[in-house]
Amino acid sequence: MSDFENAAAPSGTASQEDRTLAMLTHLSGIILGFIVPLVIWLVNKDKSDKGWLNDQAKEALNFQITILIGYIAGTVLTIILIGPLISLAAWVVSVIFSIIGGLKANEGVAYRYPFALRLIK
């Protein structure tokens, strides 16, 4: 296993429903950005039995906020012609790591993105 992911969740800590929701939370960032991770986190943040799902929603939300900052930087930097490259790079990174996160979450592994601002704790 790499440094970016934790060991598999112990048996019984993440139900199949939670794993599916976590997978969708990670994958939704490709098209919908931070909206779905935010909703999943807000719905489950006070539920004690949803700790793993809450953790994955926060992780996806933090990553999508980081990607949003990259898109904003790309938009601002279009005046010096490097912005489109930054936006493209942010999109490619978002697609790749969101797919990896979705696959790991579906396996019950608590995925950690290799870089993300930890704004939501």
Contact map, one row per residue, 1 for C-alpha under 8 A:
1110111000000000000000000000000000000000000000000000000000000000000000000000000000000000000000000000000000000000000000000
1111100000000000000000000000000000000000000000000000000000000000000000000000000000000000000000000000000000000000000000000
1111110000000000000000000000000000000000000000000000000000000000000000000000000000000000000000000000000000000000000000000
0111110000000000000000000000000000000000000000000000000000000000000000000000000000000000000000000000000000000011110000000
1111111000000000000000000000000000000000000000000000000000000000000000000000000000000000000000000000000000001111100000000
1011111100000000000000000000000000000000000000000000000000000000000000000000000000000000000000000000000000001111000000000
1000111110000000000000000000000000000000000000000000000000000000000000000000000000000000000000000000000000001100000000000
0000011111000000000000000000000000000000000000000000000000000000000000000000000000000000000000000000000000111100000000000
0000001111101100000000000000000000000000000000000000000000000000000000000000000000000000000000000000000000011100000000000
0000000111111000000000000000000000000000000000000000000000000000000000000000000000000000000000000000000000000000000000000
0000000011111100000000000000000000000000000000000000000000000000000000000000000000000000000000000000000000000000000000000
0000000001111110000000000000000000000000000000000000000000000000000000000000000000000000000000000000000000000000000000000
0000000011111110000000000000000000000000000000000001000000000000000000000000000000000000000000000000000000000000000000000
0000000010111111111000000000000000000000000000000001100000000000000000000000000000000000000000000000000000010000000000000
0000000000011111111000000000000000000000000000000000000000000000000000000000000000000000000000000000000000000000000000000
0000000000000111111100000000000000000000000000000000000000000000000000000000000000000000000000000000000000000000000000000
0000000000000111111110000000000000000000000000000000000000000000000000000000000000000000000000000000000000000000000000000
0000000000000111111111000000000000000000000000000101100000000000000000000000000000000000000000000000000000000000000000000
0000000000000111111111100000000000000000000000000000100000000000000000000000000000000000000000000000000011110000000000000
0000000000000001111111110000000000000000000000000000000000000000000000000000000000000000000000000000000011000000000000000
0000000000000000111111111000000000000000000000000000100000000000000000000000000000000000000000000000000000000000000000000
0000000000000000011111111100000000000000000000000000100110000000000000000000000000000000000000000000010011000000000000000
0000000000000000001111111110000000000000000000000000000000000000000000000000000000000000000000000000111111000000000000000
0000000000000000000111111111000000000000000000000000000000000000000000000000000000000000000000000000010000000000000000000
0000000000000000000011111111100000011001000000000000000110010000000000000000000000000000000000000000010000000000000000000
0000000000000000000001111111100000001000000000000000000110010000000000000000000000000000000000000110110000000000000000000
0000000000000000000000111111110000000000000000000000000000000000000000000000000000000000000000000110110000000000000000000
0000000000000000000000011111111110011000000000000000000000000000000000000000000000000000000000000000000000000000000000000
0000000000000000000000001111111111111000000000000000000000010001000000000000000000000000000001000100000000000000000000000
0000000000000000000000000011111110000000000000000000000000000000000000000000000000000000001001100100000000000000000000000
0000000000000000000000000001111110000000000000000000000000000000000000000000000000000000000000000000000000000000000000000
0000000000000000000000000001111111110000000000000000000000000000000000000000000000000000000000000000000000000000000000000
0000000000000000000000000001111111110000000000000000000000000001000100000000000000000000000000000000000000000000000000000
0000000000000000000000000000100111111100000000000000000000011001100000000000000000000000000000000000000000000000000000000
0000000000000000000000000000100111111110000000000000000000000000000000000000000000000000000000000000000000000000000000000
0000000000000000000000001001100111111111000000000000000000000000000000000000000000000000000000000000000000000000000000000
0000000000000000000000001101100001111111100000000000000011011000000000000000000000000000000000000000000000000000000000000
0000000000000000000000000000000001111111110000000000000011001000000000000000000000000000000000000000000000000000000000000
0000000000000000000000000000000000111111111000000000000000000000000000000000000000000000000000000000000000000000000000000
0000000000000000000000001000000000011111111100000000010010000000000000000000000000000000000000000000000000000000000000000
0000000000000000000000000000000000001111111110000000010011000000000000000000000000000000000000000000000000000000000000000
0000000000000000000000000000000000000111111110000000000000000000000000000000000000000000000000000000000000000000000000000
0000000000000000000000000000000000000011111111000000000000000000000000000000000000000000000000000000000000000000000000000
0000000000000000000000000000000000000001111111100100110000000000000000000000000000000000000000000000000000000000000000000
0000000000000000000000000000000000000000111111110110010000000000000000000000000000000000000000000000000000000000000000000
0000000000000000000000000000000000000000001111110000000000000000000000000000000000000000000000000000000000000000000000000
0000000000000000000000000000000000000000000111111110000000000000000000000000000000000000000000000000000000000000000000000
0000000000000000000000000000000000000000000011111110000000000000000000000000000000000000000000000000000000000000000000000
0000000000000000000000000000000000000000000000111110000000000000000000000000000000000000000000000000000000000000000000000
0000000000000000010000000000000000000000000110111111110000000000000000000000000000000000000000000000000000000000000000000
0000000000000000000000000000000000000000000010111111111000000000000000000000000000000000000000000000000000000000000000000
0000000000001100010000000000000000000000000000000111111100000000000000000000000000000000000000000000000000000100000000000
0000000000000100011011000000000000000000000100000111111110000000000000000000000000000000000000000000000000000000000000000
0000000000000000000000000000000000000001100110000111111111000000000000000000000000000000000000000000000000000000000000000
0000000000000000000000000000000000000000000000000011111111100000000000000000000000000000000000000000000000000100000000000
0000000000000000000001001100000000000000000000000001111111110000000000000000000000000000000000000000000010000110000000000
0000000000000000000001001100000000001101100000000000111111111000000000000000000000000000000000000000000000000000000000000
0000000000000000000000000000000000001100100000000000011111111100000000000000000000000000000000000000000000000000000000011
0000000000000000000000000000000000000000000000000000001111111110000000000000000000000000000000000000000000000011100001000
0000000000000000000000001100100001001000000000000000000111111111000000000000000000000000000000000000000000000000000000000
0000000000000000000000000000000001001100000000000000000011111111100000000000000000000000000000000000000000000000000000010
0000000000000000000000000000000000000000000000000000000001111111110000000000000000000000000000000000000000000000000111110
0000000000000000000000000000000000000000000000000000000000111111111000000000000000000000000000000000000000000000101110000
0000000000000000000000000000100011000000000000000000000000011111111100000000000000000000000001000000000000000000000000000
0000000000000000000000000000000001000000000000000000000000001111111110000000000000000000000000000000000000000000000010000
0000000000000000000000000000000000000000000000000000000000000111111111000000000000000000000000000000000000000000000110000
0000000000000000000000000000000000000000000000000000000000000011111111100000000000000000011001000000000000000000000000000
0000000000000000000000000000000010000000000000000000000000000001111111110000000000000000000000000000000000000000000000000
0000000000000000000000000000000000000000000000000000000000000000111111111000000000000000000000000000000000000000000000000
0000000000000000000000000000000000000000000000000000000000000000011111111100000000000110010000000000000000000000000000000
0000000000000000000000000000000000000000000000000000000000000000001111111110000000000110010000000000000000000000000000000
0000000000000000000000000000000000000000000000000000000000000000000111111111000000000000000000000000000000000000000000000
0000000000000000000000000000000000000000000000000000000000000000000011111111100000100110000000000000000000000000000000000
0000000000000000000000000000000000000000000000000000000000000000000001111111110001111110000000000000000000000000000000000
0000000000000000000000000000000000000000000000000000000000000000000000111111110000110010000000000000000000000000000000000
0000000000000000000000000000000000000000000000000000000000000000000000011111111000100000000000000000000000000000000000000
0000000000000000000000000000000000000000000000000000000000000000000000001111111111100000000000000000000000000000000000000
0000000000000000000000000000000000000000000000000000000000000000000000000111111111110000000000000000000000000000000000000
0000000000000000000000000000000000000000000000000000000000000000000000000001111111100000000000000000000000000000000000000
0000000000000000000000000000000000000000000000000000000000000000000000000000111111100000000000000000000000000000000000000
0000000000000000000000000000000000000000000000000000000000000000000000000000111111110000000000000000000000000000000000000
0000000000000000000000000000000000000000000000000000000000000000000000000100111111111100000000000000000000000000000000000
0000000000000000000000000000000000000000000000000000000000000000000000001111111111111110000000000000000000000000000000000
0000000000000000000000000000000000000000000000000000000000000000000000000110010011111111000000000000000000000000000000000
0000000000000000000000000000000000000000000000000000000000000000000000000100000001111111100000000000000000000000000000000
0000000000000000000000000000000000000000000000000000000000000000000001101100000001111111110000000000000000000000000000000
0000000000000000000000000000000000000000000000000000000000000000000001101110000000111111111000000000000000000000000000000
0000000000000000000000000000000000000000000000000000000000000000000000000000000000011111111100000000000000000000000000000
0000000000000000000000000000000000000000000000000000000000000000000000000000000000001111111110000000000000000000000000000
0000000000000000000000000000000000000000000000000000000000000000001001100000000000000111111111000000000000000000000000000
0000000000000000000000000000010000000000000000000000000000000000001000000000000000000011111111100000000000000000000000000
0000000000000000000000000000000000000000000000000000000000000000000000000000000000000001111111110000000000000000000000000
0000000000000000000000000000000000000000000000000000000000000000000000000000000000000000111111111000000000000000000000000
0000000000000000000000000000110000000000000000000000000000000001001000000000000000000000011111111100000000000000000000000
0000000000000000000000000000010000000000000000000000000000000000000000000000000000000000001111111110000000000000000000000
0000000000000000000000000000000000000000000000000000000000000000000000000000000000000000000111111111000000000000000000000
0000000000000000000000000000000000000000000000000000000000000000000000000000000000000000000011111111100000000000100000000
0000000000000000000000000110110000000000000000000000000000000000000000000000000000000000000001111111110000000000000000000
0000000000000000000000000110000000000000000000000000000000000000000000000000000000000000000000111111111000000000000000000
0000000000000000000000000000000000000000000000000000000000000000000000000000000000000000000000011111111100000000000000000
0000000000000000000000100110000000000000000000000000000000000000000000000000000000000000000000001111111110000011100000000
0000000000000000000001111110000000000000000000000000000000000000000000000000000000000000000000000111111111000000000000000
0000000000000000000000100000000000000000000000000000000000000000000000000000000000000000000000000011111111100000000000000
0000000000000000000000100000000000000000000000000000000000000000000000000000000000000000000000000001111111111110000000000
0000000000000000001101100000000000000000000000000000000100000000000000000000000000000000000000000000111111111110000000000
0000000000000000001101100000000000000000000000000000000000000000000000000000000000000000000000000000011111111000000000000
0000000100000000001000000000000000000000000000000000000000000000000000000000000000000000000000000000001111111000000000000
0000000110000100001000000000000000000000000000000000000000000000000000000000000000000000000000000000000111111100000000000
0000111110000000000000000000000000000000000000000000000000000000000000000000000000000000000000000000000111111110000000000
0000111110000000000000000000000000000000000000000001001100000000000000000000000000000000000000000000000110011111000000000
0001110000000000000000000000000000000000000000000000000100100000000000000000000000000000000000000000100110001111100000000
0001110000000000000000000000000000000000000000000000000000100000000000000000000000000000000000000000100000000111110000000
0001100000000000000000000000000000000000000000000000000000100010000000000000000000000000000000001000100000000011111100000
0001000000000000000000000000000000000000000000000000000000000000000000000000000000000000000000000000000000000001111100000
0000000000000000000000000000000000000000000000000000000000000010000000000000000000000000000000000000000000000000111110000
0000000000000000000000000000000000000000000000000000000000000110010000000000000000000000000000000000000000000000111111000
0000000000000000000000000000000000000000000000000000000000000110110000000000000000000000000000000000000000000000001111100
0000000000000000000000000000000000000000000000000000000000100100000000000000000000000000000000000000000000000000000111111
0000000000000000000000000000000000000000000000000000000000000100000000000000000000000000000000000000000000000000000011111
0000000000000000000000000000000000000000000000000000000001001100000000000000000000000000000000000000000000000000000001111
0000000000000000000000000000000000000000000000000000000001000000000000000000000000000000000000000000000000000000000001111
